[in-house]
Amino acid sequence: MPEEKIGTIIHVWPKAGAAQIELDHGILQVGDRLRIKGHGHEFVQDVLSLEVEHRSRSEGFPGEHIAVAMDQPVRERDEVFIIRRPKISLLTDE
């Protein structure tokens, strides 16, 4: 599945298990799958919720700082990639 770098982690709240992502480009939505890459670690997780300026939202846009719960520990300057899933059509030709 193709990946696209969408941002960088700029702040971490370790006790809360969350991180703030500076979104460089692309739209990040609840339900998207992310790959987090840092020095010595890499993992994939789904976005279950996100906040912008302490308000729950369903999506974030370029230029925004987005808080996301993290499944594993992360560090500032880790890179954030979105994994694009192929679109599946539910329509069948008969």
Biopython code that builds the backbone (N, CA, C, O; Angstrom):
import numpy as np
from Bio.PDB.StructureBuilder import StructureBuilder

atoms = [
    (1, "MET", "N", (0.840, -1.177, 0.000)),
    (1, "MET", "CA", (0.000, 0.000, 0.000)),
    (1, "MET", "C", (0.884, 1.238, 0.000)),
    (1, "MET", "O", (1.868, 1.292, 0.737)),
    (2, "PRO", "N", (0.553, 2.220, -0.803)),
    (2, "PRO", "CA", (1.384, 3.426, -0.868)),
    (2, "PRO", "C", (1.297, 4.260, 0.408)),
    (2, "PRO", "O", (0.256, 4.335, 1.062)),
    (3, "GLU", "N", (2.425, 4.881, 0.736)),
    (3, "GLU", "CA", (2.505, 5.758, 1.905)),
    (3, "GLU", "C", (2.897, 7.155, 1.464)),
    (3, "GLU", "O", (3.540, 7.345, 0.432)),
    (4, "GLU", "N", (2.491, 8.136, 2.276)),
    (4, "GLU", "CA", (2.832, 9.525, 1.997)),
    (4, "GLU", "C", (3.159, 10.203, 3.323)),
    (4, "GLU", "O", (2.385, 10.109, 4.276)),
    (5, "LYS", "N", (4.298, 10.882, 3.389)),
    (5, "LYS", "CA", (4.639, 11.608, 4.612)),
    (5, "LYS", "C", (3.693, 12.793, 4.739)),
    (5, "LYS", "O", (3.548, 13.594, 3.815)),
    (6, "ILE", "N", (3.047, 12.890, 5.910)),
    (6, "ILE", "CA", (2.100, 13.981, 6.112)),
    (6, "ILE", "C", (2.515, 14.929, 7.222)),
    (6, "ILE", "O", (1.964, 16.023, 7.341)),
    (7, "GLY", "N", (3.497, 14.515, 8.048)),
    (7, "GLY", "CA", (3.869, 15.409, 9.132)),
    (7, "GLY", "C", (4.957, 14.861, 10.021)),
    (7, "GLY", "O", (5.581, 13.839, 9.739)),
    (8, "THR", "N", (5.162, 15.591, 11.123)),
    (8, "THR", "CA", (6.207, 15.289, 12.091)),
    (8, "THR", "C", (5.640, 15.461, 13.496)),
    (8, "THR", "O", (4.814, 16.341, 13.741)),
    (9, "ILE", "N", (6.088, 14.618, 14.405)),
    (9, "ILE", "CA", (5.672, 14.769, 15.802)),
    (9, "ILE", "C", (6.464, 15.914, 16.412)),
    (9, "ILE", "O", (7.694, 15.928, 16.365)),
    (10, "ILE", "N", (5.741, 16.882, 16.990)),
    (10, "ILE", "CA", (6.405, 18.062, 17.551)),
    (10, "ILE", "C", (6.301, 18.137, 19.064)),
    (10, "ILE", "O", (7.017, 18.914, 19.695)),
    (11, "HIS", "N", (5.415, 17.334, 19.658)),
    (11, "HIS", "CA", (5.296, 17.323, 21.118)),
    (11, "HIS", "C", (4.725, 15.974, 21.552)),
    (11, "HIS", "O", (3.913, 15.371, 20.851)),
    (12, "VAL", "N", (5.166, 15.517, 22.721)),
    (12, "VAL", "CA", (4.711, 14.224, 23.235)),
    (12, "VAL", "C", (4.215, 14.398, 24.660)),
    (12, "VAL", "O", (4.842, 15.088, 25.463)),
    (13, "TRP", "N", (3.094, 13.775, 24.971)),
    (13, "TRP", "CA", (2.572, 13.689, 26.333)),
    (13, "TRP", "C", (2.672, 12.220, 26.741)),
    (13, "TRP", "O", (1.719, 11.465, 26.549)),
    (14, "PRO", "N", (3.823, 11.797, 27.309)),
    (14, "PRO", "CA", (4.024, 10.369, 27.578)),
    (14, "PRO", "C", (3.012, 9.772, 28.553)),
    (14, "PRO", "O", (2.565, 8.643, 28.351)),
    (15, "LYS", "N", (2.645, 10.495, 29.593)),
    (15, "LYS", "CA", (1.693, 9.946, 30.576)),
    (15, "LYS", "C", (0.311, 9.746, 29.952)),
    (15, "LYS", "O", (-0.402, 8.807, 30.305)),
    (16, "ALA", "N", (-0.060, 10.619, 29.035)),
    (16, "ALA", "CA", (-1.363, 10.510, 28.373)),
    (16, "ALA", "C", (-1.317, 9.558, 27.182)),
    (16, "ALA", "O", (-2.362, 9.171, 26.659)),
    (17, "GLY", "N", (-0.106, 9.174, 26.747)),
    (17, "GLY", "CA", (0.010, 8.305, 25.578)),
    (17, "GLY", "C", (-0.445, 8.994, 24.314)),
    (17, "GLY", "O", (-1.092, 8.384, 23.463)),
    (18, "ALA", "N", (-0.103, 10.288, 24.187)),
    (18, "ALA", "CA", (-0.540, 11.063, 23.021)),
    (18, "ALA", "C", (0.618, 11.890, 22.471)),
    (18, "ALA", "O", (1.620, 12.115, 23.150)),
    (19, "ALA", "N", (0.459, 12.328, 21.248)),
    (19, "ALA", "CA", (1.468, 13.156, 20.599)),
    (19, "ALA", "C", (0.793, 14.190, 19.715)),
    (19, "ALA", "O", (-0.325, 13.995, 19.237)),
    (20, "GLN", "N", (1.501, 15.295, 19.510)),
    (20, "GLN", "CA", (1.001, 16.351, 18.629)),
    (20, "GLN", "C", (1.755, 16.262, 17.310)),
    (20, "GLN", "O", (2.986, 16.251, 17.276)),
    (21, "ILE", "N", (0.996, 16.198, 16.235)),
    (21, "ILE", "CA", (1.554, 16.102, 14.889)),
    (21, "ILE", "C", (1.378, 17.436, 14.193)),
    (21, "ILE", "O", (0.279, 17.991, 14.161)),
    (22, "GLU", "N", (2.473, 17.952, 13.632)),
    (22, "GLU", "CA", (2.380, 19.130, 12.765)),
    (22, "GLU", "C", (2.095, 18.600, 11.374)),
    (22, "GLU", "O", (2.956, 17.980, 10.748)),
    (23, "LEU", "N", (0.887, 18.845, 10.892)),
    (23, "LEU", "CA", (0.452, 18.313, 9.600)),
    (23, "LEU", "C", (0.961, 19.217, 8.483)),
    (23, "LEU", "O", (0.526, 20.360, 8.345)),
    (24, "ASP", "N", (1.891, 18.687, 7.688)),
    (24, "ASP", "CA", (2.492, 19.466, 6.595)),
    (24, "ASP", "C", (1.594, 19.528, 5.369)),
    (24, "ASP", "O", (1.412, 20.591, 4.775)),
    (25, "HIS", "N", (1.040, 18.396, 4.999)),
    (25, "HIS", "CA", (0.117, 18.365, 3.855)),
    (25, "HIS", "C", (-0.748, 17.118, 3.945)),
    (25, "HIS", "O", (-0.416, 16.168, 4.654)),
    (26, "GLY", "N", (-1.838, 17.129, 3.235)),
    (26, "GLY", "CA", (-2.785, 16.024, 3.292)),
    (26, "GLY", "C", (-3.784, 16.232, 4.413)),
    (26, "GLY", "O", (-3.562, 17.034, 5.320)),
    (27, "ILE", "N", (-4.855, 15.521, 4.344)),
    (27, "ILE", "CA", (-5.901, 15.578, 5.359)),
    (27, "ILE", "C", (-5.810, 14.297, 6.188)),
    (27, "ILE", "O", (-5.705, 13.200, 5.638)),
    (28, "LEU", "N", (-5.850, 14.444, 7.505)),
    (28, "LEU", "CA", (-5.822, 13.298, 8.406)),
    (28, "LEU", "C", (-7.212, 13.139, 9.002)),
    (28, "LEU", "O", (-7.770, 14.088, 9.552)),
    (29, "GLN", "N", (-7.774, 11.929, 8.891)),
    (29, "GLN", "CA", (-9.131, 11.676, 9.367)),
    (29, "GLN", "C", (-9.132, 10.521, 10.367)),
    (29, "GLN", "O", (-8.261, 9.651, 10.342)),
    (30, "VAL", "N", (-10.136, 10.539, 11.249)),
    (30, "VAL", "CA", (-10.353, 9.401, 12.138)),
    (30, "VAL", "C", (-10.579, 8.180, 11.246)),
    (30, "VAL", "O", (-11.342, 8.240, 10.282)),
    (31, "GLY", "N", (-9.915, 7.083, 11.571)),
    (31, "GLY", "CA", (-10.008, 5.867, 10.767)),
    (31, "GLY", "C", (-8.825, 5.654, 9.850)),
    (31, "GLY", "O", (-8.622, 4.546, 9.354)),
    (32, "ASP", "N", (-8.019, 6.714, 9.608)),
    (32, "ASP", "CA", (-6.824, 6.567, 8.775)),
    (32, "ASP", "C", (-5.797, 5.696, 9.484)),
    (32, "ASP", "O", (-5.787, 5.599, 10.711)),
    (33, "ARG", "N", (-4.944, 5.071, 8.704)),
    (33, "ARG", "CA", (-3.852, 4.251, 9.244)),
    (33, "ARG", "C", (-2.542, 5.014, 9.068)),
    (33, "ARG", "O", (-2.245, 5.536, 7.994)),
    (34, "LEU", "N", (-1.756, 5.066, 10.167)),
    (34, "LEU", "CA", (-0.487, 5.791, 10.168)),
    (34, "LEU", "C", (0.688, 4.842, 10.376)),
    (34, "LEU", "O", (0.561, 3.803, 11.024)),
    (35, "ARG", "N", (1.829, 5.218, 9.815)),
    (35, "ARG", "CA", (3.104, 4.583, 10.133)),
    (35, "ARG", "C", (3.953, 5.659, 10.798)),
    (35, "ARG", "O", (4.165, 6.730, 10.229)),
    (36, "ILE", "N", (4.437, 5.372, 12.002)),
    (36, "ILE", "CA", (5.304, 6.284, 12.740)),
    (36, "ILE", "C", (6.722, 5.734, 12.639)),
    (36, "ILE", "O", (6.975, 4.586, 13.004)),
    (37, "LYS", "N", (7.650, 6.558, 12.140)),
    (37, "LYS", "CA", (9.044, 6.137, 11.981)),
    (37, "LYS", "C", (9.949, 7.075, 12.766)),
    (37, "LYS", "O", (9.918, 8.294, 12.593)),
    (38, "GLY", "N", (10.753, 6.473, 13.630)),
    (38, "GLY", "CA", (11.710, 7.240, 14.403)),
    (38, "GLY", "C", (13.020, 6.489, 14.505)),
    (38, "GLY", "O", (13.157, 5.396, 13.955)),
    (39, "HIS", "N", (13.980, 7.063, 15.202)),
    (39, "HIS", "CA", (15.282, 6.431, 15.370)),
    (39, "HIS", "C", (15.125, 5.179, 16.234)),
    (39, "HIS", "O", (14.894, 5.272, 17.439)),
    (40, "GLY", "N", (15.251, 4.016, 15.612)),
    (40, "GLY", "CA", (15.187, 2.758, 16.341)),
    (40, "GLY", "C", (13.797, 2.202, 16.573)),
    (40, "GLY", "O", (13.656, 1.178, 17.242)),
    (41, "HIS", "N", (12.783, 2.829, 16.053)),
    (41, "HIS", "CA", (11.435, 2.277, 16.204)),
    (41, "HIS", "C", (10.564, 2.655, 15.011)),
    (41, "HIS", "O", (10.778, 3.664, 14.338)),
    (42, "GLU", "N", (9.575, 1.802, 14.783)),
    (42, "GLU", "CA", (8.615, 2.008, 13.704)),
    (42, "GLU", "C", (7.400, 1.138, 13.998)),
    (42, "GLU", "O", (7.545, -0.025, 14.374)),
    (43, "PHE", "N", (6.204, 1.697, 13.830)),
    (43, "PHE", "CA", (4.990, 0.925, 14.043)),
    (43, "PHE", "C", (3.846, 1.524, 13.247)),
    (43, "PHE", "O", (3.916, 2.655, 12.767)),
    (44, "VAL", "N", (2.789, 0.731, 13.122)),
    (44, "VAL", "CA", (1.582, 1.131, 12.386)),
    (44, "VAL", "C", (0.429, 1.170, 13.382)),
    (44, "VAL", "O", (0.325, 0.318, 14.264)),
    (45, "GLN", "N", (-0.428, 2.168, 13.230)),
    (45, "GLN", "CA", (-1.611, 2.264, 14.087)),
    (45, "GLN", "C", (-2.719, 2.991, 13.356)),
    (45, "GLN", "O", (-2.477, 3.738, 12.408)),
    (46, "ASP", "N", (-3.941, 2.759, 13.815)),
    (46, "ASP", "CA", (-5.110, 3.469, 13.287)),
    (46, "ASP", "C", (-5.377, 4.698, 14.142)),
    (46, "ASP", "O", (-5.101, 4.702, 15.342)),
    (47, "VAL", "N", (-5.914, 5.735, 13.521)),
    (47, "VAL", "CA", (-6.307, 6.949, 14.242)),
    (47, "VAL", "C", (-7.720, 6.719, 14.762)),
    (47, "VAL", "O", (-8.675, 6.653, 13.987)),
    (48, "LEU", "N", (-7.846, 6.597, 16.091)),
    (48, "LEU", "CA", (-9.147, 6.343, 16.694)),
    (48, "LEU", "C", (-9.858, 7.630, 17.075)),
    (48, "LEU", "O", (-11.087, 7.676, 17.124)),
    (49, "SER", "N", (-9.084, 8.678, 17.344)),
    (49, "SER", "CA", (-9.646, 9.995, 17.651)),
    (49, "SER", "C", (-8.561, 11.021, 17.441)),
    (49, "SER", "O", (-7.373, 10.697, 17.452)),
    (50, "LEU", "N", (-8.973, 12.269, 17.247)),
    (50, "LEU", "CA", (-7.993, 13.351, 17.126)),
    (50, "LEU", "C", (-8.589, 14.635, 17.658)),
    (50, "LEU", "O", (-9.806, 14.816, 17.698)),
    (51, "GLU", "N", (-7.690, 15.527, 18.067)),
    (51, "GLU", "CA", (-8.113, 16.828, 18.576)),
    (51, "GLU", "C", (-7.291, 17.927, 17.926)),
    (51, "GLU", "O", (-6.113, 17.747, 17.618)),
    (52, "VAL", "N", (-7.930, 19.056, 17.726)),
    (52, "VAL", "CA", (-7.263, 20.265, 17.259)),
    (52, "VAL", "C", (-7.648, 21.358, 18.241)),
    (52, "VAL", "O", (-8.831, 21.644, 18.431)),
    (53, "GLU", "N", (-6.642, 21.972, 18.868)),
    (53, "GLU", "CA", (-6.856, 23.011, 19.874)),
    (53, "GLU", "C", (-7.843, 22.560, 20.955)),
    (53, "GLU", "O", (-8.774, 23.290, 21.297)),
    (54, "HIS", "N", (-7.634, 21.364, 21.485)),
    (54, "HIS", "CA", (-8.421, 20.788, 22.585)),
    (54, "HIS", "C", (-9.873, 20.500, 22.220)),
    (54, "HIS", "O", (-10.712, 20.312, 23.101)),
    (55, "ARG", "N", (-10.168, 20.466, 20.932)),
    (55, "ARG", "CA", (-11.529, 20.146, 20.492)),
    (55, "ARG", "C", (-11.495, 18.880, 19.639)),
    (55, "ARG", "O", (-10.695, 18.761, 18.711)),
    (56, "SER", "N", (-12.368, 17.951, 19.966)),
    (56, "SER", "CA", (-12.465, 16.716, 19.204)),
    (56, "SER", "C", (-12.986, 17.027, 17.797)),
    (56, "SER", "O", (-13.954, 17.767, 17.622)),
    (57, "ARG", "N", (-12.318, 16.442, 16.807)),
    (57, "ARG", "CA", (-12.735, 16.633, 15.410)),
    (57, "ARG", "C", (-12.620, 15.310, 14.675)),
    (57, "ARG", "O", (-12.016, 14.362, 15.177)),
    (58, "SER", "N", (-13.191, 15.250, 13.505)),
    (58, "SER", "CA", (-13.096, 14.039, 12.695)),
    (58, "SER", "C", (-11.978, 14.121, 11.670)),
    (58, "SER", "O", (-11.607, 13.110, 11.073)),
    (59, "GLU", "N", (-11.426, 15.341, 11.457)),
    (59, "GLU", "CA", (-10.327, 15.485, 10.499)),
    (59, "GLU", "C", (-9.483, 16.709, 10.814)),
    (59, "GLU", "O", (-9.937, 17.654, 11.459)),
    (60, "GLY", "N", (-8.237, 16.665, 10.341)),
    (60, "GLY", "CA", (-7.325, 17.782, 10.486)),
    (60, "GLY", "C", (-6.759, 18.156, 9.125)),
    (60, "GLY", "O", (-6.690, 17.323, 8.221)),
    (61, "PHE", "N", (-6.358, 19.408, 8.986)),
    (61, "PHE", "CA", (-5.926, 19.931, 7.694)),
    (61, "PHE", "C", (-4.496, 20.456, 7.754)),
    (61, "PHE", "O", (-3.986, 20.729, 8.840)),
    (62, "PRO", "N", (-3.840, 20.602, 6.599)),
    (62, "PRO", "CA", (-2.462, 21.089, 6.566)),
    (62, "PRO", "C", (-2.312, 22.404, 7.329)),
    (62, "PRO", "O", (-3.158, 23.295, 7.247)),
    (63, "GLY", "N", (-1.208, 22.494, 8.073)),
    (63, "GLY", "CA", (-0.925, 23.682, 8.860)),
    (63, "GLY", "C", (-1.424, 23.581, 10.293)),
    (63, "GLY", "O", (-1.055, 24.400, 11.135)),
    (64, "GLU", "N", (-2.255, 22.589, 10.582)),
    (64, "GLU", "CA", (-2.778, 22.423, 11.934)),
    (64, "GLU", "C", (-1.873, 21.518, 12.760)),
    (64, "GLU", "O", (-1.133, 20.691, 12.228)),
    (65, "HIS", "N", (-1.954, 21.699, 14.078)),
    (65, "HIS", "CA", (-1.276, 20.822, 15.024)),
    (65, "HIS", "C", (-2.345, 19.913, 15.610)),
    (65, "HIS", "O", (-3.288, 20.380, 16.250)),
    (66, "ILE", "N", (-2.191, 18.604, 15.384)),
    (66, "ILE", "CA", (-3.227, 17.635, 15.701)),
    (66, "ILE", "C", (-2.747, 16.694, 16.798)),
    (66, "ILE", "O", (-1.676, 16.099, 16.679)),
    (67, "ALA", "N", (-3.521, 16.555, 17.854)),
    (67, "ALA", "CA", (-3.205, 15.622, 18.932)),
    (67, "ALA", "C", (-3.869, 14.277, 18.639)),
    (67, "ALA", "O", (-5.059, 14.201, 18.333)),
    (68, "VAL", "N", (-3.055, 13.209, 18.742)),
    (68, "VAL", "CA", (-3.531, 11.862, 18.458)),
    (68, "VAL", "C", (-3.030, 10.924, 19.555)),
    (68, "VAL", "O", (-1.880, 11.027, 19.981)),
    (69, "ALA", "N", (-3.882, 10.018, 20.011)),
    (69, "ALA", "CA", (-3.457, 8.988, 20.965)),
    (69, "ALA", "C", (-2.510, 8.034, 20.237)),
    (69, "ALA", "O", (-2.761, 7.652, 19.093)),
    (70, "MET", "N", (-1.415, 7.651, 20.912)),
    (70, "MET", "CA", (-0.414, 6.767, 20.328)),
    (70, "MET", "C", (-0.463, 5.399, 21.000)),
    (70, "MET", "O", (-0.610, 5.301, 22.218)),
    (71, "ASP", "N", (-0.338, 4.351, 20.199)),
    (71, "ASP", "CA", (-0.345, 2.982, 20.712)),
    (71, "ASP", "C", (0.971, 2.619, 21.394)),
    (71, "ASP", "O", (1.007, 1.766, 22.281)),
    (72, "GLN", "N", (2.059, 3.280, 20.969)),
    (72, "GLN", "CA", (3.395, 2.981, 21.480)),
    (72, "GLN", "C", (4.117, 4.294, 21.759)),
    (72, "GLN", "O", (3.693, 5.345, 21.278)),
    (73, "PRO", "N", (5.207, 4.249, 22.533)),
    (73, "PRO", "CA", (5.962, 5.480, 22.788)),
    (73, "PRO", "C", (6.542, 6.060, 21.502)),
    (73, "PRO", "O", (6.988, 5.325, 20.621)),
    (74, "VAL", "N", (6.529, 7.384, 21.408)),
    (74, "VAL", "CA", (7.088, 8.108, 20.268)),
    (74, "VAL", "C", (7.985, 9.223, 20.792)),
    (74, "VAL", "O", (8.010, 9.512, 21.988)),
    (75, "ARG", "N", (8.721, 9.842, 19.869)),
    (75, "ARG", "CA", (9.610, 10.949, 20.236)),
    (75, "ARG", "C", (9.356, 12.135, 19.307)),
    (75, "ARG", "O", (8.862, 11.984, 18.190)),
    (76, "GLU", "N", (9.709, 13.306, 19.803)),
    (76, "GLU", "CA", (9.664, 14.484, 18.943)),
    (76, "GLU", "C", (10.579, 14.250, 17.751)),
    (76, "GLU", "O", (11.627, 13.617, 17.881)),
    (77, "ARG", "N", (10.189, 14.753, 16.607)),
    (77, "ARG", "CA", (10.866, 14.630, 15.328)),
    (77, "ARG", "C", (10.641, 13.290, 14.624)),
    (77, "ARG", "O", (11.187, 13.074, 13.542)),
    (78, "ASP", "N", (9.845, 12.383, 15.215)),
    (78, "ASP", "CA", (9.467, 11.170, 14.487)),
    (78, "ASP", "C", (8.639, 11.592, 13.277)),
    (78, "ASP", "O", (7.890, 12.567, 13.332)),
    (79, "GLU", "N", (8.784, 10.849, 12.190)),
    (79, "GLU", "CA", (8.045, 11.152, 10.972)),
    (79, "GLU", "C", (6.722, 10.386, 10.958)),
    (79, "GLU", "O", (6.640, 9.254, 11.434)),
    (80, "VAL", "N", (5.696, 11.020, 10.408)),
    (80, "VAL", "CA", (4.352, 10.439, 10.365)),
    (80, "VAL", "C", (3.944, 10.271, 8.900)),
    (80, "VAL", "O", (3.954, 11.224, 8.120)),
    (81, "PHE", "N", (3.589, 9.044, 8.553)),
    (81, "PHE", "CA", (3.168, 8.714, 7.194)),
    (81, "PHE", "C", (1.737, 8.199, 7.239)),
    (81, "PHE", "O", (1.348, 7.509, 8.181)),
    (82, "ILE", "N", (0.962, 8.532, 6.225)),
    (82, "ILE", "CA", (-0.383, 7.968, 6.089)),
    (82, "ILE", "C", (-0.293, 6.813, 5.103)),
    (82, "ILE", "O", (0.362, 6.915, 4.065)),
    (83, "ILE", "N", (-0.956, 5.716, 5.439)),
    (83, "ILE", "CA", (-0.988, 4.552, 4.562)),
    (83, "ILE", "C", (-2.302, 4.601, 3.805)),
    (83, "ILE", "O", (-3.379, 4.501, 4.393)),
    (84, "ARG", "N", (-2.201, 4.754, 2.521)),
    (84, "ARG", "CA", (-3.397, 4.832, 1.679)),
    (84, "ARG", "C", (-3.899, 3.430, 1.387)),
    (84, "ARG", "O", (-3.182, 2.609, 0.813)),
    (85, "ARG", "N", (-5.113, 3.167, 1.778)),
    (85, "ARG", "CA", (-5.717, 1.860, 1.526)),
    (85, "ARG", "C", (-6.389, 1.884, 0.158)),
    (85, "ARG", "O", (-6.975, 2.894, -0.231)),
    (86, "PRO", "N", (-6.306, 0.779, -0.568)),
    (86, "PRO", "CA", (-6.997, 0.750, -1.856)),
    (86, "PRO", "C", (-8.502, 0.827, -1.651)),
    (86, "PRO", "O", (-9.046, 0.256, -0.706)),
    (87, "LYS", "N", (-9.155, 1.532, -2.540)),
    (87, "LYS", "CA", (-10.614, 1.653, -2.460)),
    (87, "LYS", "C", (-11.239, 0.375, -2.987)),
    (87, "LYS", "O", (-10.847, -0.150, -4.029)),
    (88, "ILE", "N", (-12.208, -0.107, -2.250)),
    (88, "ILE", "CA", (-12.894, -1.339, -2.631)),
    (88, "ILE", "C", (-14.318, -0.985, -3.048)),
    (88, "ILE", "O", (-15.045, -0.317, -2.313)),
    (89, "SER", "N", (-14.692, -1.427, -4.198)),
    (89, "SER", "CA", (-16.029, -1.177, -4.676)),
    (89, "SER", "C", (-16.952, -2.310, -4.218)),
    (89, "SER", "O", (-16.617, -3.488, -4.338)),
    (90, "LEU", "N", (-18.094, -1.935, -3.704)),
    (90, "LEU", "CA", (-19.074, -2.927, -3.285)),
    (90, "LEU", "C", (-20.020, -3.292, -4.417)),
    (90, "LEU", "O", (-20.840, -4.203, -4.297)),
    (91, "LEU", "N", (-19.891, -2.572, -5.504)),
    (91, "LEU", "CA", (-20.733, -2.873, -6.671)),
    (91, "LEU", "C", (-20.086, -3.954, -7.493)),
    (91, "LEU", "O", (-18.867, -3.950, -7.664)),
    (92, "THR", "N", (-20.861, -4.873, -8.003)),
    (92, "THR", "CA", (-20.332, -5.932, -8.851)),
    (92, "THR", "C", (-21.024, -5.865, -10.213)),
    (92, "THR", "O", (-22.199, -5.517, -10.325)),
    (93, "ASP", "N", (-20.264, -6.205, -11.223)),
    (93, "ASP", "CA", (-20.837, -6.264, -12.564)),
    (93, "ASP", "C", (-21.428, -7.660, -12.769)),
    (93, "ASP", "O", (-20.780, -8.666, -12.477)),
    (94, "GLU", "N", (-22.631, -7.709, -13.260)),
    (94, "GLU", "CA", (-23.261, -9.005, -13.512)),
    (94, "GLU", "C", (-23.649, -9.131, -14.942)),
    (94, "GLU", "O", (-24.195, -10.158, -15.344)),
]
sb = StructureBuilder()
sb.init_structure("model")
sb.init_model(0)
sb.init_chain("A")
sb.init_seg("    ")
for serial, (resi, resn, name, xyz) in enumerate(atoms, 1):
    if name == "N":
        sb.init_residue(resn, " ", resi, " ")
    sb.init_atom(name, np.array(xyz, "f"), 0.0, 1.0, " ", f" {name:<3s}", serial, name[0])
structure = sb.get_structure()
